[in-house]
Amino acid sequence: MSITYTFRIEGMHCGSCALLIDDVLEDLPGLRSTQTSMKRARTVVELGPGGATPADVIAAVRELGYTAHHLS
């Protein structure tokens, strides 16, 4: 069973930013899907059991120079 989490992302300036975030998040263990929208300043990830956590998502986004806040 997987869980879907939504994060607000600060610092994105263009569609390439969203693609970069998705590319990095795809490397997280247990990630089932990721969809980042620059227009909505959001990323939605689906994480499987025993893999990455919301804190891992936040850390991965931070390493790219953006800020992520867990919403749900």
N, C-alpha and C positions, 0 to 999 in steps of 0.2 A: 504494500500500500504506500502510495506517495502522498506528500503534503505540498500544497501550493502556497508560496509566500510572495507578498508584494512589497517592494521597496521603492521609496522616493529617492531619486538620484539627482544630486546637485552638481553642476559644473559642465553638463553636456552642452555643446554649442552647435552640433550638426548631426546629421544622420550617421556620419562615420564614427562619431563617438559611441552611438548606440551599437553599431556593428562591432566595434572594438570590445565593448563590455560583453556582448554576447559571445564573442570568440574566446575571451578569457574564461568566462563562466562555464563554457562547454567543457573545459578541462577539469572541472571539479568532480570528484568521485561521487557517484550516485545521482548526478544531475540527469533528469529525464527530459526537461525542456527549459528553454529560456527565451523570453521575448522582451526586448527593451525598446521603449518608445521615447525618442527625444522630445517629441511634441507633448507627450503627457508627463515627461520627466519621471518615468516609472520603469521598473523592470519586474517581471513576473517570472518566478522560477518554480519548477516542480522538482522536488528532491525526493529520492527514494530512501528507504530505511538503511541505516548503517553507513551512509555516505556523508557528504558535506552538511554543514549546519548553516542556519542564517548568519551566524558570526563569521563563517568562512566566506560567505557571499560578500558581506560587508568588507572583510579584509581584502578580498580579491579586487573589489571595486576601488578601495582606498589605494591599493598599489598602483592603479592606473592614474591616480590623481583626482578622482571624483569622490564624492561623499554619498554614502547610502544610509538611509534610515528605514528600519523595518516597520512596515505599516500593518501587515496582517500575515 
